[in-house]
Amino acid sequence: MSCGIGSLLVLAGLCFLIFWIHHNSVASQTTGLSGIVVDGSVFINGSTSIASIDDDFICATLDYGPPDVCYHGTCWGNATLFTVDLSNPILLNAIKAFSPLKIRMGGTLQDKLIYHVQGDEGPCEHQSINKSDFLGFSQGCLPMSRWDELNAFFKRAGAIVTFGLNALYGRTVQSDGSVQGPWNSSNAENLLRYTMNKGYNILGWELGNELSGEGMGARISAQQYASDIETLQNLLDDIYGGFEVKPLILAPGGFFDANWFKDFVDHTTQTLQVVTHHVYSLGAGANDNLVSRILDPSYLNGIAQTFSSLESILKNSGTSAVAWVGEAGGAYNSGHHLVTDAFVSSFWYLDQLAMAATYNTKTYCRQTLIGGGYGLLNSSTFQPNPDYYRSTLVQLKD
């Protein structure tokens, strides 16, 4: 859609920021602190759009991970893709309220996950902490019984879902983090065929997680990644050959590196529909300066160059692919409880939603729907955190 919703989004973020500035200015007067109050006017031209976003702009993630993974005293517990209680009515209604909510299933451990389709031999075990293994976790397995449960739940909730595929299957990560050779798509093909045969509606398949540029633990060159995307496109063309509308292909789901992304986009102009990137502009969740960063407009503006550069790459490449923020939780390593899941979090969140929309980002996926210290929902009670309400306000319909 054109920016009816986008204008509301920018307006919401702007009004929130104006309120904060005004509140602090008044506070400085009444408390006798130094400060200058400046009167002014803000004019918004609602007749001209500067960008466009999807109707279902707001997205949230469901991540993997063992329940005993903890950061800064906050453990994931029963708030992962494998463990969350899909029968909880609060969870169901929280998703229904968006009408619809995009949900991205994926995260760091998706590249250590195999899919146990009927007929596969061997045990199907969940991932566990293993400091000596790649990324500090053992390989895990997604049983089709859980896949069935998830898809039945998403159908009831009216959610629109994407799923992150294991891009490292059949590959070896070298000691320097480099990954050589092509993607082994055989296990992914089993999941894709199973999903299609069951009639599950998947909006898109995303290949890999944080393997672009320098990568997080492992990296794949842009041209090899482009070749892997072509392999995935061929698979989808074969499996969904009789379908009028096929699932989207999303990638690379990593941190923005201008040179890498340009090379990648230039080599996927015919095969890629969505360019995804991750944003954790506040730094580590353990950082003691999170609140001061959240309340500093100049610091928040620092990420604008990333959005601007990606928009420019897409405009100049000849691709029809669009940009999504595939994962953003403010602070990485599970955020920080009582900061990125509290009221103060709304200052960076609304600001970044508006910024992303301004640069033609079509969808913005918040890390997480539930789980960690940055969830839209409380991991134990499922009750909404403040940013949940901000998200529902943004997802207004014309």
Salt bridges, closest charged atoms under 4 A:
ASP54 OD2 - LYS102 NZ 2.96
ASP56 OD1 - LYS102 NZ 2.99
ASP133 OD1 - LYS112 NZ 3.20
GLU149 OE1 - ARG146 NH1 3.13
ASP176 OD2 - ARG219 NH2 3.76
GLU189 OE2 - ARG193 NE 2.95
GLU206 OE1 - ARG104 NE 3.11
GLU210 OE2 - HIS278 ND1 2.81
ASP228 OD2 - ARG171 NH2 2.59
ASP238 OD2 - ARG193 NH2 2.62
ASP263 OD1 - HIS267 ND1 3.04
ASP266 OD2 - LYS262 NZ 2.86
GLU311 OE2 - LYS315 NZ 3.78
GLU327 OE1 - ARG104 NH1 2.58
GLU327 OE1 - HIS278 ND1 3.95
ASP341 OD2 - HIS337 ND1 2.73
ASP387 OD2 - ARG366 NH1 2.82
